[in-house]
Structures are given as structure tokens and as C-alpha cells.
Amino acid sequence: MTRRWPIPFTQDSPGVPSRSLPNTGDRGSRWTTLLLYLAAGVVYIAIGVFVEEFLFSFVVGAAYLLIVVWAIPALLRRLRSHR
């Protein structure tokens, strides 16, 4: 039987799969990500107060989240790396 994905192992007990995802970043990046999602949610609700149709469309909400949380930070990182 083959595995479809690698199972992360802990440092404490080799051979025993970990029940949590591996730590891929430091605490600062986790806080930044959390604050980014919170800010996106606050802005989304603020826009929805003035334009109600914005809140009711799943496609618009998904596109908004993709743009605000993924595309804009990626663009900013790219612009910073070219300096």
C-alpha cells in the first residue's frame, strides 16, 4: 500500500506520525497572517454595509479574499525583492 502524501514526524518520537502540521514559519509570520485575515474581514464587512450585494455573492467574496490575502501581499513581496 502506498501513501498519497508524506506524514510529518515529530523530533521527539521518530516513526510516530505527528497529529499537527509541521511548523513552517515563525510566530511573527503567523501573527502577520492572522492580522491580514482579520483586516480583510473588517474591510469586507465595511464594504458590505454600503453595498449589500457584495456580501451576498460567494464568487465576489472568494475573489476578494484571494486578491486581498494572497495576490496583494505577493505583489508587495515581489516589488520589495526587486529593490
C-alpha positions as CSV (number, residue, x, y, z in Angstrom):
1,M,0.0,0.0,0.0
2,T,1.5,3.4,-1.0
3,R,1.0,6.7,0.8
4,R,-0.6,9.5,-1.1
5,W,1.1,12.3,1.0
6,P,4.1,12.4,3.3
7,I,3.1,12.2,7.0
8,P,5.2,14.6,9.2
9,F,7.2,13.0,12.0
10,T,8.0,14.7,15.3
11,Q,11.5,15.1,16.6
12,D,10.6,13.5,19.9
13,S,9.4,10.2,18.6
14,P,10.7,9.1,15.3
15,G,8.5,6.7,13.5
16,V,5.3,8.1,15.0
17,P,3.3,10.4,12.8
18,S,2.5,13.9,14.2
19,R,-1.1,14.9,14.7
20,S,-0.4,18.5,13.9
21,L,1.0,20.3,10.8
22,P,4.7,21.0,10.8
23,N,5.8,24.4,12.0
24,T,6.6,26.2,8.7
25,G,7.1,29.7,10.0
26,D,8.0,31.8,13.0
27,R,5.5,33.4,15.3
28,G,5.8,36.8,13.6
29,S,4.6,35.4,10.3
30,R,1.7,33.7,11.9
31,W,0.6,36.9,13.6
32,T,1.0,38.8,10.3
33,T,-1.2,36.2,8.6
34,L,-3.8,36.4,11.3
35,L,-3.9,40.2,11.2
36,L,-4.1,40.1,7.4
37,Y,-7.2,37.9,7.5
38,L,-8.8,40.0,10.3
39,A,-8.2,43.2,8.4
40,A,-9.6,41.6,5.2
41,G,-12.7,40.6,7.1
42,V,-13.2,44.0,8.6
43,V,-12.9,45.7,5.3
44,Y,-15.2,43.1,3.7
45,I,-17.9,43.8,6.3
46,A,-17.4,47.6,5.9
47,I,-17.9,47.4,2.1
48,G,-20.9,45.1,2.7
49,V,-22.5,47.8,4.9
50,F,-22.6,50.2,1.9
51,V,-23.0,47.7,-0.9
52,E,-25.2,44.8,0.3
53,E,-24.9,42.8,-2.9
54,F,-21.1,42.5,-2.2
55,L,-21.9,40.4,0.9
56,F,-24.3,38.0,-0.8
57,S,-22.2,36.9,-3.7
58,F,-20.0,33.9,-3.0
59,V,-17.9,34.4,-6.1
60,V,-17.2,38.1,-5.2
61,G,-16.3,37.1,-1.6
62,A,-13.9,34.4,-2.7
63,A,-12.3,36.7,-5.3
64,Y,-12.0,39.4,-2.7
65,L,-10.3,37.1,-0.3
66,L,-7.9,35.7,-3.0
67,I,-6.9,39.2,-4.1
68,V,-6.6,40.8,-0.6
69,V,-4.9,37.9,1.3
70,W,-2.8,36.3,-1.5
71,A,-2.3,38.5,-4.6
72,I,-1.6,41.9,-3.0
73,P,0.9,40.5,-0.4
74,A,2.6,38.5,-3.2
75,L,2.8,41.6,-5.4
76,L,4.2,43.7,-2.5
77,R,6.9,41.0,-1.7
78,R,7.9,40.9,-5.4
79,L,8.2,44.7,-5.5
80,R,10.3,44.7,-2.3
81,S,12.6,42.0,-3.6
82,H,13.4,44.0,-6.8
83,R,14.7,47.0,-4.9
